[in-house]
Amino acid sequence: MRILIADDEPELLELLKLSLQNEEWIIDTVSDVNDAKTYLDAYSYQIFLVDRTFHGKDRVRELITYGRNKNSSMGILVLSALGSIDEKVQGLEYGADDYLEKPFDIKELRARLIALSRRYVPKVKNFEDIEIDTNSKQIKKAGNEILLSSTEQKLFFYLLEKGNIASRDEIMDALYDNPQNITSNAIDELIGRIRRKLHPGIIKTIKTRGYLSAV
């Protein structure tokens, strides 16, 4: 399981990483909002732990929304010194799954993380030596994580979830807000890059009709 922790207290980040990281949990830590977004763009996380305030400003709604847009199946837990009932309710209304007030006991945090991870049991599909977690959108090849660009990922999982042939026009409409502004060979280039990163046969070309996921 991969967890991202975003907090502007370096000492707390170090403590959490030392306390939580083990053979099964990979812990990434960031201390500002922009770095949090960069990591959410780059990796697929099962859980996102996020503070409410960064340098005196409440940024939790922004980060919860950003995280949900990147991975709707990711569990989100807010860690915050803002612990009134109204503040907790507000955090949950913003889209968090859980809310833990600072200071906290590391044993309670670990228990909450385990409980939260059970809500997001990975749904894994396999193709050759490739393992695809359809919840977290994580892809591994021979045990190593493969990173797709945001557009490549969107295309790959669109075909995977569709389950039947998708025409070029359907793919363009699914991927882009203004498909009329996209060149006609953009889809071919995206699929070519996905095949090179994963496997040549993972997306089939159906002549004159479109594309089909082989998974």
C-alpha positions in Angstrom: 0.0 0.0 0.0 1.3 3.5 -0.9 0.4 6.4 1.4 1.0 10.1 0.8 1.3 12.4 3.9 1.0 16.2 3.4 1.8 18.4 6.4 3.9 21.5 6.9 5.5 20.2 10.1 8.8 18.5 9.0 9.3 16.9 12.4 5.9 15.3 12.3 6.5 14.0 8.8 9.7 12.4 9.8 8.1 10.8 12.8 5.2 9.5 10.8 7.4 8.0 8.1 9.6 6.3 10.7 6.5 5.0 12.6 4.4 3.8 9.7 6.7 2.7 6.9 7.3 -1.1 6.7 7.6 -3.8 4.1 4.0 -3.4 3.0 3.5 0.3 3.4 5.4 2.8 1.3 5.2 6.3 2.8 5.8 9.5 0.8 5.9 12.8 2.6 5.5 16.4 1.4 5.4 19.7 3.2 3.6 22.0 0.8 0.5 22.1 -1.4 2.3 22.2 -4.7 4.5 19.2 -3.8 1.4 17.3 -2.7 -0.2 17.9 -6.1 3.0 16.8 -7.9 3.0 13.5 -6.0 -0.7 12.9 -6.6 0.0 13.4 -10.3 3.0 11.0 -10.3 1.8 8.1 -8.2 -1.3 6.1 -7.4 -2.0 6.2 -3.7 -4.4 4.0 -1.7 -4.5 6.6 1.2 -3.8 10.3 1.4 -3.2 11.8 4.9 -3.5 15.6 4.7 -3.3 18.5 7.2 -5.9 21.2 7.1 -3.6 24.2 7.2 -0.4 25.0 5.3 1.5 28.1 6.5 -1.5 29.4 8.2 -4.0 28.9 5.4 -6.7 26.2 5.3 -6.0 24.3 2.0 -7.7 21.0 2.8 -10.7 21.4 0.5 -8.4 22.2 -2.4 -6.3 19.1 -1.8 -9.2 16.7 -1.1 -10.8 17.9 -4.4 -7.5 17.5 -6.3 -6.9 14.1 -4.8 -10.4 12.9 -5.6 -10.1 14.1 -9.2 -6.9 12.1 -9.6 -8.1 8.9 -7.9 -11.7 8.7 -6.8 -11.1 5.4 -5.0 -8.3 6.8 -2.8 -9.0 6.9 1.0 -8.5 10.4 2.5 -7.8 11.1 6.2 -7.5 14.6 7.6 -4.9 15.2 10.4 -5.5 18.5 12.1 -5.2 20.6 15.2 -8.6 22.0 14.3 -10.7 19.6 16.1 -14.1 21.1 17.0 -17.2 19.2 16.0 -18.0 21.8 13.3 -14.5 21.6 11.9 -14.6 17.8 11.8 -18.0 17.8 10.1 -16.7 20.4 7.6 -13.7 18.2 6.7 -15.9 15.2 6.1 -18.3 17.3 4.0 -15.3 18.4 1.9 -14.9 14.7 1.0 -12.6 13.2 3.6 -13.3 9.6 4.7 -11.9 10.2 8.2 -10.7 13.0 10.5 -8.2 12.7 13.3 -7.4 15.5 15.7 -3.8 16.4 16.7 -2.2 15.4 18.9 -3.0 11.8 18.3 -1.6 8.4 19.3 0.3 6.6 16.5 -1.5 3.3 17.4 -4.8 5.0 16.8 -3.6 6.4 13.5 -2.3 3.0 12.3 -5.6 1.4 13.2 -7.6 4.0 11.3 -5.3 3.5 8.3 -5.9 -0.2 8.3 -9.6 0.3 8.6 -9.6 2.8 5.8 -7.6 0.5 3.6 -10.2 -2.2 4.0 -12.8 0.1 2.3 -10.6 0.2 -0.8 -9.8 -3.4 -1.4 -7.7 -3.5 -4.6 -9.5 -4.9 -7.6 -6.6 -6.5 -9.6 -6.6 -7.6 -13.2 -3.6 -9.3 -14.9 -2.2 -9.5 -18.4 1.0 -11.4 -19.0 3.4 -10.1 -16.3 1.3 -6.9 -15.8 -0.8 -6.3 -12.7 -3.5 -3.6 -12.8 -5.2 -2.3 -9.7 -8.4 -0.8 -11.0 -9.2 1.0 -7.7 -5.9 2.8 -7.2 -5.1 2.9 -11.0 -1.7 1.4 -10.2 0.0 -0.7 -12.8 3.0 -3.0 -12.2 5.1 -4.9 -14.7 7.2 -7.7 -13.3 6.6 -6.2 -9.9 7.8 -2.7 -10.8 5.3 0.2 -11.0 4.8 1.7 -14.5 3.8 5.3 -14.7 1.5 6.5 -17.4 0.9 10.1 -18.2 -2.5 11.4 -17.1 -3.9 11.2 -20.7 -2.4 7.7 -21.2 -3.9 6.5 -18.0 -7.3 8.0 -18.8 -7.3 6.3 -22.2 -6.0 2.9 -20.8 -8.7 2.7 -18.1 -11.4 4.0 -20.4 -10.8 1.1 -22.7 -10.4 -1.3 -19.8 -13.7 -0.3 -18.2 -15.6 -0.1 -21.4 -15.0 -3.7 -22.2 -15.9 -3.6 -25.8 -14.7 -1.8 -29.0 -14.4 2.0 -28.7 -14.3 4.0 -31.9 -11.8 6.8 -32.4 -14.6 9.4 -32.0 -15.7 7.8 -28.7 -12.2 7.9 -27.4 -11.7 11.5 -28.4 -14.9 12.5 -26.7 -13.9 10.6 -23.5 -10.5 12.1 -23.3 -10.8 15.7 -24.4 -13.1 18.7 -23.7 -12.6 20.0 -27.2 -11.9 17.0 -29.4 -12.3 19.0 -32.5 -9.0 20.8 -31.7 -7.0 17.5 -31.4 -5.1 16.1 -34.4 -6.4 12.9 -35.9 -3.3 10.9 -35.0 -3.2 11.8 -31.3 -5.0 8.6 -30.3 -2.6 6.5 -32.4 0.3 8.1 -30.6 -1.2 7.6 -27.2 -1.9 4.0 -27.8 1.6 3.5 -29.2 3.1 4.9 -26.0 0.9 2.7 -23.8 1.9 -0.4 -25.8 5.6 0.4 -25.5 5.4 1.0 -21.7 3.2 -2.1 -21.0 2.9 -4.7 -23.7 2.4 -4.6 -27.5 -0.8 -6.7 -27.3 -2.5 -5.0 -24.4 -4.7 -2.8 -26.7 -6.0 -4.4 -29.9 -6.6 -2.5 -33.1 -9.9 -3.6 -34.7 -9.7 -2.6 -38.3 -12.1 0.1 -39.4 -13.9 0.0 -36.0 -11.5 1.2 -33.3 -9.7 -0.2 -30.3 -10.3 -2.9 -27.7 -8.6 -3.6 -24.3 -7.1 -7.1 -24.3 -7.2 -7.3 -20.5 
